[in-house]
Amino acid sequence: MHALVPRVDSGVARETFFFNQTKKDHIVTYTGIGDFVVDGKWTFEVGGRGKGFDQIAEVPDSFVVNDGVSVGRGNKIPLWLFGFLY
């Protein structure tokens, strides 16, 4: 991605990574609330270290995927863990 575009937005890079890692074995769609819905069941909001549940607070089965954190807690999952899905 960085080889093709000189300045890649970090949010676009995070979301592209998440989509790439999950699409192989799951059906990933866009939603108006949150960033992605996986298998029509789980809603994911992808963001940086400070990303919270503001956008998906009322959505059942929702998760925040944070970049720049080592450990998750509750419904917050570190982005790097999705690298193991490949």
PyMOL Python script that loads the backbone (N, CA, C, O; Angstrom):
from pymol import cmd

cmd.read_pdbstr("""\
ATOM      1  N   MET A   1       0.821  -1.170   0.000  1.00  0.00           N
ATOM      2  CA  MET A   1       0.000   0.000   0.000  1.00  0.00           C
ATOM      3  C   MET A   1       0.880   1.254   0.000  1.00  0.00           C
ATOM      4  O   MET A   1       0.634   2.196  -0.754  1.00  0.00           O
ATOM      5  N   HIS A   2       1.901   1.252   0.850  1.00  0.00           N
ATOM      6  CA  HIS A   2       2.784   2.419   0.930  1.00  0.00           C
ATOM      7  C   HIS A   2       3.646   2.553  -0.324  1.00  0.00           C
ATOM      8  O   HIS A   2       4.120   3.647  -0.631  1.00  0.00           O
ATOM      9  N   ALA A   3       3.852   1.463  -1.047  1.00  0.00           N
ATOM     10  CA  ALA A   3       4.639   1.523  -2.267  1.00  0.00           C
ATOM     11  C   ALA A   3       3.864   2.209  -3.389  1.00  0.00           C
ATOM     12  O   ALA A   3       4.467   2.811  -4.278  1.00  0.00           O
ATOM     13  N   LEU A   4       2.544   2.124  -3.357  1.00  0.00           N
ATOM     14  CA  LEU A   4       1.721   2.688  -4.426  1.00  0.00           C
ATOM     15  C   LEU A   4       1.262   4.114  -4.150  1.00  0.00           C
ATOM     16  O   LEU A   4       1.097   4.909  -5.075  1.00  0.00           O
ATOM     17  N   VAL A   5       1.059   4.430  -2.894  1.00  0.00           N
ATOM     18  CA  VAL A   5       0.556   5.749  -2.511  1.00  0.00           C
ATOM     19  C   VAL A   5       1.544   6.366  -1.524  1.00  0.00           C
ATOM     20  O   VAL A   5       1.804   5.783  -0.471  1.00  0.00           O
ATOM     21  N   PRO A   6       2.092   7.523  -1.842  1.00  0.00           N
ATOM     22  CA  PRO A   6       3.117   8.105  -0.961  1.00  0.00           C
ATOM     23  C   PRO A   6       2.640   8.382   0.464  1.00  0.00           C
ATOM     24  O   PRO A   6       3.383   8.139   1.415  1.00  0.00           O
ATOM     25  N   ARG A   7       1.437   8.875   0.628  1.00  0.00           N
ATOM     26  CA  ARG A   7       0.932   9.196   1.968  1.00  0.00           C
ATOM     27  C   ARG A   7      -0.378   8.458   2.197  1.00  0.00           C
ATOM     28  O   ARG A   7      -1.433   8.877   1.720  1.00  0.00           O
ATOM     29  N   VAL A   8      -0.302   7.379   2.917  1.00  0.00           N
ATOM     30  CA  VAL A   8      -1.486   6.572   3.194  1.00  0.00           C
ATOM     31  C   VAL A   8      -2.068   7.012   4.535  1.00  0.00           C
ATOM     32  O   VAL A   8      -1.353   7.083   5.534  1.00  0.00           O
ATOM     33  N   ASP A   9      -3.353   7.302   4.551  1.00  0.00           N
ATOM     34  CA  ASP A   9      -4.044   7.645   5.783  1.00  0.00           C
ATOM     35  C   ASP A   9      -3.993   6.440   6.717  1.00  0.00           C
ATOM     36  O   ASP A   9      -4.284   5.320   6.297  1.00  0.00           O
ATOM     37  N   SER A  10      -3.625   6.658   7.980  1.00  0.00           N
ATOM     38  CA  SER A  10      -3.492   5.542   8.912  1.00  0.00           C
ATOM     39  C   SER A  10      -4.818   4.821   9.142  1.00  0.00           C
ATOM     40  O   SER A  10      -4.827   3.608   9.350  1.00  0.00           O
ATOM     41  N   GLY A  11      -5.937   5.545   9.107  1.00  0.00           N
ATOM     42  CA  GLY A  11      -7.249   4.913   9.263  1.00  0.00           C
ATOM     43  C   GLY A  11      -7.571   3.982   8.107  1.00  0.00           C
ATOM     44  O   GLY A  11      -8.138   2.907   8.306  1.00  0.00           O
ATOM     45  N   VAL A  12      -7.213   4.393   6.908  1.00  0.00           N
ATOM     46  CA  VAL A  12      -7.421   3.545   5.725  1.00  0.00           C
ATOM     47  C   VAL A  12      -6.551   2.301   5.816  1.00  0.00           C
ATOM     48  O   VAL A  12      -7.004   1.204   5.488  1.00  0.00           O
ATOM     49  N   ALA A  13      -5.313   2.457   6.254  1.00  0.00           N
ATOM     50  CA  ALA A  13      -4.411   1.306   6.387  1.00  0.00           C
ATOM     51  C   ALA A  13      -4.940   0.311   7.415  1.00  0.00           C
ATOM     52  O   ALA A  13      -4.901  -0.897   7.182  1.00  0.00           O
ATOM     53  N   ARG A  14      -5.438   0.808   8.554  1.00  0.00           N
ATOM     54  CA  ARG A  14      -6.003  -0.081   9.586  1.00  0.00           C
ATOM     55  C   ARG A  14      -7.194  -0.856   9.048  1.00  0.00           C
ATOM     56  O   ARG A  14      -7.274  -2.074   9.204  1.00  0.00           O
ATOM     57  N   GLU A  15      -8.116  -0.146   8.415  1.00  0.00           N
ATOM     58  CA  GLU A  15      -9.326  -0.798   7.909  1.00  0.00           C
ATOM     59  C   GLU A  15      -9.007  -1.775   6.788  1.00  0.00           C
ATOM     60  O   GLU A  15      -9.636  -2.829   6.695  1.00  0.00           O
ATOM     61  N   THR A  16      -8.046  -1.448   5.940  1.00  0.00           N
ATOM     62  CA  THR A  16      -7.637  -2.361   4.870  1.00  0.00           C
ATOM     63  C   THR A  16      -7.036  -3.631   5.452  1.00  0.00           C
ATOM     64  O   THR A  16      -7.327  -4.731   4.981  1.00  0.00           O
ATOM     65  N   PHE A  17      -6.205  -3.486   6.469  1.00  0.00           N
ATOM     66  CA  PHE A  17      -5.615  -4.653   7.122  1.00  0.00           C
ATOM     67  C   PHE A  17      -6.710  -5.534   7.727  1.00  0.00           C
ATOM     68  O   PHE A  17      -6.710  -6.747   7.516  1.00  0.00           O
ATOM     69  N   PHE A  18      -7.632  -4.943   8.468  1.00  0.00           N
ATOM     70  CA  PHE A  18      -8.714  -5.709   9.090  1.00  0.00           C
ATOM     71  C   PHE A  18      -9.533  -6.446   8.023  1.00  0.00           C
ATOM     72  O   PHE A  18      -9.809  -7.638   8.157  1.00  0.00           O
ATOM     73  N   PHE A  19      -9.917  -5.729   6.971  1.00  0.00           N
ATOM     74  CA  PHE A  19     -10.709  -6.340   5.904  1.00  0.00           C
ATOM     75  C   PHE A  19      -9.955  -7.482   5.245  1.00  0.00           C
ATOM     76  O   PHE A  19     -10.517  -8.554   5.020  1.00  0.00           O
ATOM     77  N   ASN A  20      -8.685  -7.258   4.936  1.00  0.00           N
ATOM     78  CA  ASN A  20      -7.877  -8.284   4.284  1.00  0.00           C
ATOM     79  C   ASN A  20      -7.750  -9.543   5.134  1.00  0.00           C
ATOM     80  O   ASN A  20      -7.784 -10.653   4.604  1.00  0.00           O
ATOM     81  N   GLN A  21      -7.608  -9.382   6.428  1.00  0.00           N
ATOM     82  CA  GLN A  21      -7.428 -10.530   7.306  1.00  0.00           C
ATOM     83  C   GLN A  21      -8.728 -11.307   7.519  1.00  0.00           C
ATOM     84  O   GLN A  21      -8.684 -12.525   7.696  1.00  0.00           O
ATOM     85  N   THR A  22      -9.862 -10.648   7.505  1.00  0.00           N
ATOM     86  CA  THR A  22     -11.127 -11.331   7.798  1.00  0.00           C
ATOM     87  C   THR A  22     -11.843 -11.855   6.560  1.00  0.00           C
ATOM     88  O   THR A  22     -12.621 -12.803   6.668  1.00  0.00           O
ATOM     89  N   LYS A  23     -11.606 -11.273   5.390  1.00  0.00           N
ATOM     90  CA  LYS A  23     -12.381 -11.643   4.205  1.00  0.00           C
ATOM     91  C   LYS A  23     -12.104 -13.050   3.686  1.00  0.00           C
ATOM     92  O   LYS A  23     -12.925 -13.623   2.971  1.00  0.00           O
ATOM     93  N   LYS A  24     -10.963 -13.598   4.040  1.00  0.00           N
ATOM     94  CA  LYS A  24     -10.591 -14.926   3.537  1.00  0.00           C
ATOM     95  C   LYS A  24     -11.581 -16.005   3.974  1.00  0.00           C
ATOM     96  O   LYS A  24     -11.960 -16.856   3.169  1.00  0.00           O
ATOM     97  N   ASP A  25     -11.996 -15.980   5.222  1.00  0.00           N
ATOM     98  CA  ASP A  25     -12.856 -17.030   5.755  1.00  0.00           C
ATOM     99  C   ASP A  25     -14.229 -16.549   6.211  1.00  0.00           C
ATOM    100  O   ASP A  25     -15.018 -17.328   6.745  1.00  0.00           O
ATOM    101  N   HIS A  26     -14.515 -15.258   5.998  1.00  0.00           N
ATOM    102  CA  HIS A  26     -15.775 -14.693   6.480  1.00  0.00           C
ATOM    103  C   HIS A  26     -16.385 -13.767   5.439  1.00  0.00           C
ATOM    104  O   HIS A  26     -15.700 -13.302   4.527  1.00  0.00           O
ATOM    105  N   ILE A  27     -17.660 -13.509   5.580  1.00  0.00           N
ATOM    106  CA  ILE A  27     -18.344 -12.546   4.727  1.00  0.00           C
ATOM    107  C   ILE A  27     -18.282 -11.205   5.451  1.00  0.00           C
ATOM    108  O   ILE A  27     -18.830 -11.050   6.542  1.00  0.00           O
ATOM    109  N   VAL A  28     -17.611 -10.245   4.835  1.00  0.00           N
ATOM    110  CA  VAL A  28     -17.413  -8.932   5.447  1.00  0.00           C
ATOM    111  C   VAL A  28     -18.149  -7.893   4.625  1.00  0.00           C
ATOM    112  O   VAL A  28     -17.931  -7.778   3.419  1.00  0.00           O
ATOM    113  N   THR A  29     -19.023  -7.135   5.276  1.00  0.00           N
ATOM    114  CA  THR A  29     -19.788  -6.097   4.591  1.00  0.00           C
ATOM    115  C   THR A  29     -19.637  -4.771   5.318  1.00  0.00           C
ATOM    116  O   THR A  29     -19.213  -4.719   6.473  1.00  0.00           O
ATOM    117  N   TYR A  30     -19.988  -3.710   4.623  1.00  0.00           N
ATOM    118  CA  TYR A  30     -19.961  -2.372   5.204  1.00  0.00           C
ATOM    119  C   TYR A  30     -21.280  -2.112   5.905  1.00  0.00           C
ATOM    120  O   TYR A  30     -22.325  -2.621   5.498  1.00  0.00           O
ATOM    121  N   THR A  31     -21.223  -1.321   6.954  1.00  0.00           N
ATOM    122  CA  THR A  31     -22.436  -0.921   7.658  1.00  0.00           C
ATOM    123  C   THR A  31     -22.385   0.576   7.904  1.00  0.00           C
ATOM    124  O   THR A  31     -21.299   1.150   7.991  1.00  0.00           O
ATOM    125  N   GLY A  32     -23.510   1.202   8.014  1.00  0.00           N
ATOM    126  CA  GLY A  32     -23.574   2.626   8.296  1.00  0.00           C
ATOM    127  C   GLY A  32     -23.188   2.943   9.728  1.00  0.00           C
ATOM    128  O   GLY A  32     -22.769   4.061  10.027  1.00  0.00           O
ATOM    129  N   ILE A  33     -23.324   1.977  10.604  1.00  0.00           N
ATOM    130  CA  ILE A  33     -22.921   2.135  12.005  1.00  0.00           C
ATOM    131  C   ILE A  33     -21.752   1.193  12.225  1.00  0.00           C
ATOM    132  O   ILE A  33     -21.900  -0.022  12.095  1.00  0.00           O
ATOM    133  N   GLY A  34     -20.605   1.734  12.552  1.00  0.00           N
ATOM    134  CA  GLY A  34     -19.398   0.924  12.652  1.00  0.00           C
ATOM    135  C   GLY A  34     -18.736   0.847  11.289  1.00  0.00           C
ATOM    136  O   GLY A  34     -19.215   1.437  10.321  1.00  0.00           O
ATOM    137  N   ASP A  35     -17.644   0.124  11.220  1.00  0.00           N
ATOM    138  CA  ASP A  35     -16.917   0.008   9.957  1.00  0.00           C
ATOM    139  C   ASP A  35     -17.310  -1.232   9.163  1.00  0.00           C
ATOM    140  O   ASP A  35     -17.519  -1.152   7.953  1.00  0.00           O
ATOM    141  N   PHE A  36     -17.412  -2.377   9.832  1.00  0.00           N
ATOM    142  CA  PHE A  36     -17.678  -3.631   9.135  1.00  0.00           C
ATOM    143  C   PHE A  36     -18.637  -4.508   9.932  1.00  0.00           C
ATOM    144  O   PHE A  36     -18.701  -4.435  11.160  1.00  0.00           O
ATOM    145  N   VAL A  37     -19.382  -5.342   9.200  1.00  0.00           N
ATOM    146  CA  VAL A  37     -20.167  -6.414   9.809  1.00  0.00           C
ATOM    147  C   VAL A  37     -19.604  -7.711   9.263  1.00  0.00           C
ATOM    148  O   VAL A  37     -19.491  -7.878   8.049  1.00  0.00           O
ATOM    149  N   VAL A  38     -19.253  -8.623  10.143  1.00  0.00           N
ATOM    150  CA  VAL A  38     -18.661  -9.903   9.752  1.00  0.00           C
ATOM    151  C   VAL A  38     -19.700 -10.998   9.941  1.00  0.00           C
ATOM    152  O   VAL A  38     -20.285 -11.154  11.012  1.00  0.00           O
ATOM    153  N   ASP A  39     -19.910 -11.754   8.862  1.00  0.00           N
ATOM    154  CA  ASP A  39     -20.881 -12.859   8.829  1.00  0.00           C
ATOM    155  C   ASP A  39     -22.291 -12.416   9.230  1.00  0.00           C
ATOM    156  O   ASP A  39     -23.070 -13.212   9.754  1.00  0.00           O
ATOM    157  N   GLY A  40     -22.610 -11.158   8.983  1.00  0.00           N
ATOM    158  CA  GLY A  40     -23.943 -10.641   9.281  1.00  0.00           C
ATOM    159  C   GLY A  40     -24.275 -10.616  10.756  1.00  0.00           C
ATOM    160  O   GLY A  40     -25.440 -10.466  11.124  1.00  0.00           O
ATOM    161  N   LYS A  41     -23.273 -10.758  11.610  1.00  0.00           N
ATOM    162  CA  LYS A  41     -23.523 -10.944  13.027  1.00  0.00           C
ATOM    163  C   LYS A  41     -22.758  -9.973  13.924  1.00  0.00           C
ATOM    164  O   LYS A  41     -23.338  -9.398  14.845  1.00  0.00           O
ATOM    165  N   TRP A  42     -21.474  -9.787  13.667  1.00  0.00           N
ATOM    166  CA  TRP A  42     -20.615  -8.995  14.554  1.00  0.00           C
ATOM    167  C   TRP A  42     -20.248  -7.677  13.893  1.00  0.00           C
ATOM    168  O   TRP A  42     -19.833  -7.651  12.735  1.00  0.00           O
ATOM    169  N   THR A  43     -20.400  -6.595  14.621  1.00  0.00           N
ATOM    170  CA  THR A  43     -20.043  -5.269  14.123  1.00  0.00           C
ATOM    171  C   THR A  43     -18.692  -4.873  14.695  1.00  0.00           C
ATOM    172  O   THR A  43     -18.446  -5.031  15.891  1.00  0.00           O
ATOM    173  N   PHE A  44     -17.815  -4.355  13.834  1.00  0.00           N
ATOM    174  CA  PHE A  44     -16.483  -3.941  14.242  1.00  0.00           C
ATOM    175  C   PHE A  44     -16.246  -2.483  13.880  1.00  0.00           C
ATOM    176  O   PHE A  44     -16.560  -2.047  12.773  1.00  0.00           O
ATOM    177  N   GLU A  45     -15.697  -1.748  14.808  1.00  0.00           N
ATOM    178  CA  GLU A  45     -15.244  -0.374  14.594  1.00  0.00           C
ATOM    179  C   GLU A  45     -13.731  -0.399  14.757  1.00  0.00           C
ATOM    180  O   GLU A  45     -13.216  -0.761  15.815  1.00  0.00           O
ATOM    181  N   VAL A  46     -13.021  -0.009  13.695  1.00  0.00           N
ATOM    182  CA  VAL A  46     -11.560  -0.075  13.686  1.00  0.00           C
ATOM    183  C   VAL A  46     -10.998   1.331  13.892  1.00  0.00           C
ATOM    184  O   VAL A  46     -11.443   2.280  13.247  1.00  0.00           O
ATOM    185  N   GLY A  47     -10.018   1.463  14.790  1.00  0.00           N
ATOM    186  CA  GLY A  47      -9.432   2.774  15.038  1.00  0.00           C
ATOM    187  C   GLY A  47      -8.116   2.695  15.776  1.00  0.00           C
ATOM    188  O   GLY A  47      -7.562   1.617  15.989  1.00  0.00           O
ATOM    189  N   GLY A  48      -7.632   3.850  16.158  1.00  0.00           N
ATOM    190  CA  GLY A  48      -6.359   3.953  16.867  1.00  0.00           C
ATOM    191  C   GLY A  48      -6.496   3.635  18.335  1.00  0.00           C
ATOM    192  O   GLY A  48      -7.526   3.134  18.787  1.00  0.00           O
ATOM    193  N   ARG A  49      -5.455   3.931  19.067  1.00  0.00           N
ATOM    194  CA  ARG A  49      -5.364   3.620  20.496  1.00  0.00           C
ATOM    195  C   ARG A  49      -6.551   4.166  21.293  1.00  0.00           C
ATOM    196  O   ARG A  49      -7.049   3.487  22.192  1.00  0.00           O
ATOM    197  N   GLY A  50      -7.003   5.359  20.985  1.00  0.00           N
ATOM    198  CA  GLY A  50      -8.067   5.993  21.762  1.00  0.00           C
ATOM    199  C   GLY A  50      -9.479   5.723  21.277  1.00  0.00           C
ATOM    200  O   GLY A  50     -10.426   6.289  21.823  1.00  0.00           O
ATOM    201  N   LYS A  51      -9.653   4.886  20.282  1.00  0.00           N
ATOM    202  CA  LYS A  51     -10.985   4.614  19.730  1.00  0.00           C
ATOM    203  C   LYS A  51     -11.873   3.976  20.787  1.00  0.00           C
ATOM    204  O   LYS A  51     -11.465   3.035  21.468  1.00  0.00           O
ATOM    205  N   GLY A  52     -13.076   4.488  20.919  1.00  0.00           N
ATOM    206  CA  GLY A  52     -14.012   3.958  21.907  1.00  0.00           C
ATOM    207  C   GLY A  52     -15.288   3.464  21.266  1.00  0.00           C
ATOM    208  O   GLY A  52     -15.360   3.280  20.051  1.00  0.00           O
ATOM    209  N   PHE A  53     -16.297   3.250  22.097  1.00  0.00           N
ATOM    210  CA  PHE A  53     -17.563   2.660  21.660  1.00  0.00           C
ATOM    211  C   PHE A  53     -18.617   3.685  21.271  1.00  0.00           C
ATOM    212  O   PHE A  53     -19.780   3.324  21.088  1.00  0.00           O
ATOM    213  N   ASP A  54     -18.243   4.952  21.140  1.00  0.00           N
ATOM    214  CA  ASP A  54     -19.231   5.995  20.864  1.00  0.00           C
ATOM    215  C   ASP A  54     -20.118   5.674  19.663  1.00  0.00           C
ATOM    216  O   ASP A  54     -21.336   5.832  19.744  1.00  0.00           O
ATOM    217  N   GLN A  55     -19.539   5.232  18.564  1.00  0.00           N
ATOM    218  CA  GLN A  55     -20.297   4.988  17.339  1.00  0.00           C
ATOM    219  C   GLN A  55     -21.150   3.717  17.395  1.00  0.00           C
ATOM    220  O   GLN A  55     -22.159   3.619  16.698  1.00  0.00           O
ATOM    221  N   ILE A  56     -20.756   2.760  18.208  1.00  0.00           N
ATOM    222  CA  ILE A  56     -21.442   1.462  18.206  1.00  0.00           C
ATOM    223  C   ILE A  56     -22.003   1.097  19.577  1.00  0.00           C
ATOM    224  O   ILE A  56     -22.244  -0.078  19.854  1.00  0.00           O
ATOM    225  N   ALA A  57     -22.209   2.078  20.424  1.00  0.00           N
ATOM    226  CA  ALA A  57     -22.650   1.820  21.805  1.00  0.00           C
ATOM    227  C   ALA A  57     -23.959   1.046  21.875  1.00  0.00           C
ATOM    228  O   ALA A  57     -24.127   0.200  22.754  1.00  0.00           O
ATOM    229  N   GLU A  58     -24.872   1.316  20.981  1.00  0.00           N
ATOM    230  CA  GLU A  58     -26.195   0.677  21.012  1.00  0.00           C
ATOM    231  C   GLU A  58     -26.290  -0.587  20.157  1.00  0.00           C
ATOM    232  O   GLU A  58     -27.357  -1.195  20.076  1.00  0.00           O
ATOM    233  N   VAL A  59     -25.213  -0.981  19.533  1.00  0.00           N
ATOM    234  CA  VAL A  59     -25.221  -2.125  18.616  1.00  0.00           C
ATOM    235  C   VAL A  59     -24.856  -3.393  19.377  1.00  0.00           C
ATOM    236  O   VAL A  59     -23.790  -3.455  19.989  1.00  0.00           O
ATOM    237  N   PRO A  60     -25.726  -4.413  19.351  1.00  0.00           N
ATOM    238  CA  PRO A  60     -25.374  -5.679  20.016  1.00  0.00           C
ATOM    239  C   PRO A  60     -24.256  -6.393  19.255  1.00  0.00           C
ATOM    240  O   PRO A  60     -24.091  -6.191  18.052  1.00  0.00           O
ATOM    241  N   ASP A  61     -23.504  -7.213  19.949  1.00  0.00           N
ATOM    242  CA  ASP A  61     -22.398  -7.972  19.348  1.00  0.00           C
ATOM    243  C   ASP A  61     -21.427  -7.063  18.609  1.00  0.00           C
ATOM    244  O   ASP A  61     -21.049  -7.347  17.473  1.00  0.00           O
ATOM    245  N   SER A  62     -21.024  -5.976  19.249  1.00  0.00           N
ATOM    246  CA  SER A  62     -20.109  -5.037  18.616  1.00  0.00           C
ATOM    247  C   SER A  62     -18.767  -5.016  19.349  1.00  0.00           C
ATOM    248  O   SER A  62     -18.679  -5.267  20.551  1.00  0.00           O
ATOM    249  N   PHE A  63     -17.733  -4.708  18.577  1.00  0.00           N
ATOM    250  CA  PHE A  63     -16.372  -4.736  19.085  1.00  0.00           C
ATOM    251  C   PHE A  63     -15.595  -3.549  18.540  1.00  0.00           C
ATOM    252  O   PHE A  63     -15.844  -3.095  17.423  1.00  0.00           O
ATOM    253  N   VAL A  64     -14.658  -3.051  19.327  1.00  0.00           N
ATOM    254  CA  VAL A  64     -13.728  -2.028  18.872  1.00  0.00           C
ATOM    255  C   VAL A  64     -12.388  -2.711  18.654  1.00  0.00           C
ATOM    256  O   VAL A  64     -11.900  -3.444  19.515  1.00  0.00           O
ATOM    257  N   VAL A  65     -11.800  -2.460  17.489  1.00  0.00           N
ATOM    258  CA  VAL A  65     -10.490  -3.004  17.159  1.00  0.00           C
ATOM    259  C   VAL A  65      -9.507  -1.848  17.209  1.00  0.00           C
ATOM    260  O   VAL A  65      -9.586  -0.918  16.406  1.00  0.00           O
ATOM    261  N   ASN A  66      -8.570  -1.913  18.169  1.00  0.00           N
ATOM    262  CA  ASN A  66      -7.636  -0.812  18.393  1.00  0.00           C
ATOM    263  C   ASN A  66      -6.248  -1.127  17.858  1.00  0.00           C
ATOM    264  O   ASN A  66      -5.710  -2.214  18.075  1.00  0.00           O
ATOM    265  N   ASP A  67      -5.684  -0.161  17.161  1.00  0.00           N
ATOM    266  CA  ASP A  67      -4.298  -0.240  16.727  1.00  0.00           C
ATOM    267  C   ASP A  67      -3.444   0.434  17.800  1.00  0.00           C
ATOM    268  O   ASP A  67      -3.888   1.394  18.429  1.00  0.00           O
ATOM    269  N   GLY A  68      -2.253  -0.047  18.008  1.00  0.00           N
ATOM    270  CA  GLY A  68      -1.344   0.575  18.954  1.00  0.00           C
ATOM    271  C   GLY A  68      -1.517   0.128  20.396  1.00  0.00           C
ATOM    272  O   GLY A  68      -0.951   0.734  21.306  1.00  0.00           O
ATOM    273  N   VAL A  69      -2.287  -0.920  20.611  1.00  0.00           N
ATOM    274  CA  VAL A  69      -2.412  -1.471  21.966  1.00  0.00           C
ATOM    275  C   VAL A  69      -1.931  -2.922  21.946  1.00  0.00           C
ATOM    276  O   VAL A  69      -2.033  -3.601  20.924  1.00  0.00           O
ATOM    277  N   SER A  70      -1.417  -3.382  23.059  1.00  0.00           N
ATOM    278  CA  SER A  70      -0.879  -4.744  23.139  1.00  0.00           C
ATOM    279  C   SER A  70      -1.904  -5.753  23.622  1.00  0.00           C
ATOM    280  O   SER A  70      -1.908  -6.905  23.188  1.00  0.00           O
ATOM    281  N   VAL A  71      -2.780  -5.309  24.532  1.00  0.00           N
ATOM    282  CA  VAL A  71      -3.712  -6.222  25.181  1.00  0.00           C
ATOM    283  C   VAL A  71      -5.124  -5.680  25.058  1.00  0.00           C
ATOM    284  O   VAL A  71      -5.352  -4.479  25.201  1.00  0.00           O
ATOM    285  N   GLY A  72      -6.069  -6.569  24.792  1.00  0.00           N
ATOM    286  CA  GLY A  72      -7.475  -6.175  24.731  1.00  0.00           C
ATOM    287  C   GLY A  72      -8.146  -6.362  26.074  1.00  0.00           C
ATOM    288  O   GLY A  72      -7.595  -6.977  26.987  1.00  0.00           O
ATOM    289  N   ARG A  73      -9.347  -5.818  26.175  1.00  0.00           N
ATOM    290  CA  ARG A  73     -10.119  -5.954  27.407  1.00  0.00           C
ATOM    291  C   ARG A  73     -11.590  -5.831  27.048  1.00  0.00           C
ATOM    292  O   ARG A  73     -11.986  -4.902  26.344  1.00  0.00           O
ATOM    293  N   GLY A  74     -12.400  -6.765  27.529  1.00  0.00           N
ATOM    294  CA  GLY A  74     -13.827  -6.720  27.219  1.00  0.00           C
ATOM    295  C   GLY A  74     -14.045  -6.878  25.726  1.00  0.00           C
ATOM    296  O   GLY A  74     -13.586  -7.852  25.129  1.00  0.00           O
ATOM    297  N   ASN A  75     -14.739  -5.932  25.120  1.00  0.00           N
ATOM    298  CA  ASN A  75     -15.015  -5.978  23.684  1.00  0.00           C
ATOM    299  C   ASN A  75     -14.037  -5.138  22.876  1.00  0.00           C
ATOM    300  O   ASN A  75     -14.343  -4.733  21.755  1.00  0.00           O
ATOM    301  N   LYS A  76     -12.867  -4.874  23.437  1.00  0.00           N
ATOM    302  CA  LYS A  76     -11.804  -4.195  22.705  1.00  0.00           C
ATOM    303  C   LYS A  76     -10.739  -5.227  22.345  1.00  0.00           C
ATOM    304  O   LYS A  76     -10.249  -5.960  23.204  1.00  0.00           O
ATOM    305  N   ILE A  77     -10.389  -5.269  21.052  1.00  0.00           N
ATOM    306  CA  ILE A  77      -9.451  -6.268  20.539  1.00  0.00           C
ATOM    307  C   ILE A  77      -8.290  -5.544  19.863  1.00  0.00           C
ATOM    308  O   ILE A  77      -8.522  -4.640  19.060  1.00  0.00           O
ATOM    309  N   PRO A  78      -7.046  -5.918  20.168  1.00  0.00           N
ATOM    310  CA  PRO A  78      -5.910  -5.314  19.464  1.00  0.00           C
ATOM    311  C   PRO A  78      -5.923  -5.706  17.983  1.00  0.00           C
ATOM    312  O   PRO A  78      -6.182  -6.860  17.642  1.00  0.00           O
ATOM    313  N   LEU A  79      -5.647  -4.753  17.125  1.00  0.00           N
ATOM    314  CA  LEU A  79      -5.652  -5.001  15.681  1.00  0.00           C
ATOM    315  C   LEU A  79      -4.662  -6.083  15.281  1.00  0.00           C
ATOM    316  O   LEU A  79      -4.947  -6.876  14.384  1.00  0.00           O
ATOM    317  N   TRP A  80      -3.511  -6.130  15.926  1.00  0.00           N
ATOM    318  CA  TRP A  80      -2.473  -7.082  15.535  1.00  0.00           C
ATOM    319  C   TRP A  80      -2.937  -8.534  15.647  1.00  0.00           C
ATOM    320  O   TRP A  80      -2.435  -9.400  14.930  1.00  0.00           O
ATOM    321  N   LEU A  81      -3.887  -8.804  16.536  1.00  0.00           N
ATOM    322  CA  LEU A  81      -4.370 -10.191  16.694  1.00  0.00           C
ATOM    323  C   LEU A  81      -5.034 -10.725  15.421  1.00  0.00           C
ATOM    324  O   LEU A  81      -5.036 -11.932  15.183  1.00  0.00           O
ATOM    325  N   PHE A  82      -5.595  -9.832  14.606  1.00  0.00           N
ATOM    326  CA  PHE A  82      -6.240 -10.279  13.371  1.00  0.00           C
ATOM    327  C   PHE A  82      -5.218 -10.777  12.353  1.00  0.00           C
ATOM    328  O   PHE A  82      -5.588 -11.422  11.372  1.00  0.00           O
ATOM    329  N   GLY A  83      -3.942 -10.486  12.574  1.00  0.00           N
ATOM    330  CA  GLY A  83      -2.901 -11.018  11.721  1.00  0.00           C
ATOM    331  C   GLY A  83      -2.793 -12.537  11.798  1.00  0.00           C
ATOM    332  O   GLY A  83      -2.304 -13.172  10.864  1.00  0.00           O
ATOM    333  N   PHE A  84      -3.242 -13.114  12.892  1.00  0.00           N
ATOM    334  CA  PHE A  84      -3.216 -14.565  13.046  1.00  0.00           C
ATOM    335  C   PHE A  84      -4.303 -15.273  12.230  1.00  0.00           C
ATOM    336  O   PHE A  84      -4.279 -16.499  12.122  1.00  0.00           O
ATOM    337  N   LEU A  85      -5.234 -14.546  11.666  1.00  0.00           N
ATOM    338  CA  LEU A  85      -6.304 -15.163  10.864  1.00  0.00           C
ATOM    339  C   LEU A  85      -5.836 -15.541   9.460  1.00  0.00           C
ATOM    340  O   LEU A  85      -6.493 -16.332   8.782  1.00  0.00           O
ATOM    341  N   TYR A  86      -4.724 -14.992   9.024  1.00  0.00           N
ATOM    342  CA  TYR A  86      -4.277 -15.215   7.656  1.00  0.00           C
ATOM    343  C   TYR A  86      -3.761 -16.610   7.444  1.00  0.00           C
ATOM    344  O   TYR A  86      -3.346 -16.952   6.336  1.00  0.00           O
TER     345      TYR A  86
END
""", "prot")
cmd.dss("prot")
cmd.show_as("cartoon", "prot")
cmd.util.cbc("prot")
cmd.orient("prot")
